[in-house]
Amino acid sequence: MTAEATLPTTSTAPTVRQVWTRARGIALAAVLILVAAVAMAAVRSTARHGELDPRSADPYGSRAVAQLLADRGVSTHVVTTLGAARNATGPDTTLLVAAPDLLTSRQQAQLRRATAASAGRTVLVAAGSPSVEGLAPGVTADPATSGATTLAPDCTLPEARRAGSADTGGIRYTTSRPDTDRCYTSARLATLLRIPETSGGGDTVVLGAPDILYNDQLDKQGNASLALQLLGSRPHLVWYLPSLSDTAATGAGDRKNFLDLLPSGWLWGTLQLFVAAGLAAFWRARRFGPLVPEKLPVAIRASETAEGRARLYRKADARDRAATALRSTARTRLAPLVGVPVTQAHTPEALLPALSAHLTGEQQALHSLLFGPPPGDDAALITLTDRLDALEREVRRS
């Protein structure tokens, strides 16, 4: 029994440590982005949860206003659909629209037709350019907001004069209606307008900021007084919280897809991420440089390679493949010696006549030696090897 020496092998695959060293920067950046996104979402969800909702006791909710109104006999009813808001309008009702800019142009037109003929009061909270012109014709929102949050009444409107200074600083408005009450001005532009309807006795109040309705701002300045007077002029208050899921009043032209609902900042941010990823990939590729031949970790002699392949052939009992490899190598060596191109070395019609011209043997014997069937056993394979070596020596001597 013979013992064969086991040669040590060296793996060229990267180790776990190498993989971690290369990927830890990317992993750290991904973790930081994830943590920042979760933190931002948590801050936004806690800070603005239930904003302008009369059922919410959070700092930005409006439950305190609703309770104070209830103490004065004013009922508050919350609706989230345009149909419910339109049906609730009437001469004894105040309709508060919490986020007018969420309404489409079609919804604005329908709501305006309902409020104009209701003889009640409509309060628009922080209505911007997308909604104020449709809900309060003749009113335009100025692009620049108020520089101060607390402003003086500076008008003859009884509600404003009784309330005094209030936190109404926000969107500023201009109007062409001469019968409009312009209050809480900033740089000669009003942040609160009261526009009477031409018929029916109703009016529309445009409020540039929602601060006087927040729970944590109600006890400051004259916020509570102004809010109670604006919302308590009728016995019923309908608090309309527009919802993006309210599609009953939208037409086919007003329907928005998913990308339309995303803020423009998210789209630009995603584009920048793709550009950054492309630049990082380009930088990484340039950092590696051009392809170069890789040095083997261990130098192996040709004799060891041949011996290893022979052992594999023997283990697989592949005498046919071993004989084919021996004959192919022999033909490749013999062809240049007899003037045959290497490309035709494996063609019997080209190689055998040239060999016969240099040797005294028969062409049939050469064909059996160089192109014959595989040997039947190991002894025949060894004999084939010896005959091929003898043939090559004889050709070289001729």
Salt bridges, closest charged atoms under 4 A:
GLU4 OE1 - ARG311 NH1 3.60
GLU51 OE2 - ARG48 NH1 3.12
ASP53 OD1 - ARG55 NE 2.95
ASP92 OD2 - HIS236 NE2 3.79
ASP142 OD2 - ARG172 NH2 3.18
GLU159 OE2 - ARG121 NH2 3.73
ASP179 OD2 - ARG177 NH2 3.30
ASP181 OD2 - ARG194 NE 2.92
GLU197 OE2 - ARG112 NH1 3.07
ASP203 OD2 - ARG121 NH2 2.90
ASP203 OD2 - ARG194 NH1 3.06
ASP219 OD1 - LYS220 NZ 3.86
GLU304 OE2 - ARG301 NH2 2.69
GLU307 OE2 - ARG311 NH2 2.60
ASP317 OD1 - ARG319 NH1 2.69
ASP378 OD1 - ARG319 NH1 3.35
GLU392 OE1 - ARG333 NH1 3.51
GLU392 OE2 - ARG396 NH2 3.01
